[in-house]
Amino acid sequence: MGNLLDSSRLAAGVVHPELGRVYLEEAVQRALVSIGRGKTGFFRSGIDRVRVDVGDAVALADPGLLERVLANLLDNALRYAPEGPVRVTACQLGDRVLLNVADQGRGLPHDGEHLFEPFQRIGDHDNTAGIGLGLSVARGFVEAMGGSLQPTETPGGGLTMVVDLAAPPGVSVG
């Protein structure tokens, strides 16, 4: 239900991010908590496969929107890569911060942009939960924060979602 409301907010143009310094470790941990219990309130299977190594990376973002982005990306990675680790890493390149959510699942479909269409799911013939709005909403929120969200192949197989956001002024690599 949350993604449906978020999609409506994006379509109506009423998403107005409040950008500030967001420590990525905290954002990832909040996202893990939000998906960790799932809709039923029970501990979500597979959450222990998530490995986080973002160091002390900081991005210029809206903390609530970034949490929703990460929750959607992590939820998809856990759903479509039921075996193996899901890795969350970050690095700063100049005035940009790249946040990667990588899995070892099915990999990138032929047309990666197709993933971001509303109501689209990888392998629509399966019976996984969801209505196919998570990646569309995630990209909309990232773009509202002045960033981009792109899919790439994970080396060795799988899918990596790359979130590219601005680094806060005065934050340097190191």
VOFI-881091 format. One line per 8 residues: number of its first residue (from 0); for each residue x, y, z of C-alpha. Coordinates in steps of 0.2 Angstrom, whole numbers. Example, Ala and Ser with C-alpha at 12.3 -4.5 7.8 and 13.67 -1.06 7.14 Angstrom:
<recs>
0 = 62/-22/39 ~ 68/-5/36
</recs>
This chain:
<recs>
0 = 0/0/0 ~ 14/12/4 ~ 22/11/-14 ~ 5/14/-21 ~ 3/30/-11 ~ 21/35/-15 ~ 18/32/-33 ~ 3/44/-33
8 = 13/57/-24 ~ 26/56/-37 ~ 14/57/-51 ~ 5/72/-43 ~ 22/81/-41 ~ 19/83/-22 ~ 36/75/-16 ~ 47/89/-10
16 = 63/83/-2 ~ 71/91/13 ~ 89/88/9 ~ 102/87/22 ~ 117/77/28 ~ 112/58/29 ~ 125/45/35 ~ 122/30/24
24 = 125/18/38 ~ 111/25/48 ~ 99/25/32 ~ 103/7/28 ~ 100/1/46 ~ 83/11/46 ~ 78/3/30 ~ 83/-15/36
32 = 72/-12/52 ~ 58/-6/41 ~ 58/-22/30 ~ 65/-34/43 ~ 48/-37/51 ~ 38/-38/35 ~ 19/-34/33 ~ 15/-48/46
40 = 26/-42/60 ~ 36/-57/60 ~ 55/-57/56 ~ 58/-58/38 ~ 67/-73/31 ~ 84/-69/23 ~ 87/-52/31 ~ 103/-60/39
48 = 110/-61/22 ~ 112/-42/20 ~ 130/-37/22 ~ 133/-18/24 ~ 150/-9/21 ~ 147/9/18 ~ 160/16/30 ~ 156/34/35
56 = 149/39/19 ~ 138/54/19 ~ 125/60/6 ~ 115/75/3 ~ 97/67/4 ~ 80/67/12 ~ 82/54/26 ~ 64/48/25
64 = 65/46/6 ~ 82/38/6 ~ 75/25/19 ~ 61/21/7 ~ 73/20/-8 ~ 84/8/2 ~ 69/-2/8 ~ 63/-5/-9
72 = 80/-10/-16 ~ 84/-22/-2 ~ 66/-29/-3 ~ 69/-33/-21 ~ 86/-40/-19 ~ 80/-52/-5 ~ 65/-57/-15 ~ 74/-60/-32
80 = 90/-67/-25 ~ 84/-80/-13 ~ 101/-87/-10 ~ 118/-79/-7 ~ 122/-62/1 ~ 115/-45/-3 ~ 129/-32/-2 ~ 127/-14/2
88 = 142/-3/-2 ~ 146/15/-4 ~ 160/26/-11 ~ 163/45/-14 ~ 168/50/-32 ~ 172/69/-31 ~ 156/78/-27 ~ 145/62/-29
96 = 141/47/-18 ~ 138/30/-26 ~ 127/18/-15 ~ 126/0/-22 ~ 114/-13/-18 ~ 121/-29/-26 ~ 113/-47/-26 ~ 118/-63/-35
104 = 100/-66/-42 ~ 94/-67/-60 ~ 104/-53/-66 ~ 99/-38/-77 ~ 85/-41/-89 ~ 88/-37/-108 ~ 80/-20/-106 ~ 85/-14/-89
112 = 75/2/-90 ~ 59/-10/-91 ~ 62/-13/-72 ~ 57/5/-68 ~ 40/5/-76 ~ 26/5/-64 ~ 17/-11/-61 ~ 31/-21/-69
120 = 39/-36/-60 ~ 54/-47/-65 ~ 47/-63/-71 ~ 28/-58/-70 ~ 24/-76/-70 ~ 30/-79/-53 ~ 19/-78/-37 ~ 30/-66/-26
128 = 21/-53/-16 ~ 21/-35/-23 ~ 12/-25/-37 ~ 28/-19/-46 ~ 30/-1/-40 ~ 45/-3/-29 ~ 58/2/-41 ~ 48/15/-50
136 = 45/23/-33 ~ 63/21/-28 ~ 69/30/-45 ~ 56/44/-43 ~ 62/47/-25 ~ 81/47/-30 ~ 77/59/-45 ~ 67/70/-33
144 = 83/72/-22 ~ 94/76/-38 ~ 101/59/-41 ~ 100/44/-52 ~ 96/26/-50 ~ 103/14/-63 ~ 104/-5/-64 ~ 120/-14/-69
152 = 126/-32/-69 ~ 134/-38/-53 ~ 151/-46/-57 ~ 149/-65/-56 ~ 131/-63/-59 ~ 116/-54/-52 ~ 110/-36/-52 ~ 117/-21/-44
160 = 107/-5/-41 ~ 117/11/-41 ~ 111/26/-32 ~ 120/41/-37 ~ 118/56/-25 ~ 127/73/-21 ~ 139/73/-7 ~ 136/87/5
168 = 147/103/3 ~ 163/101/12 ~ 164/82/13 ~ 179/75/4 ~ 185/58/0 ~ 195/50/14
</recs>
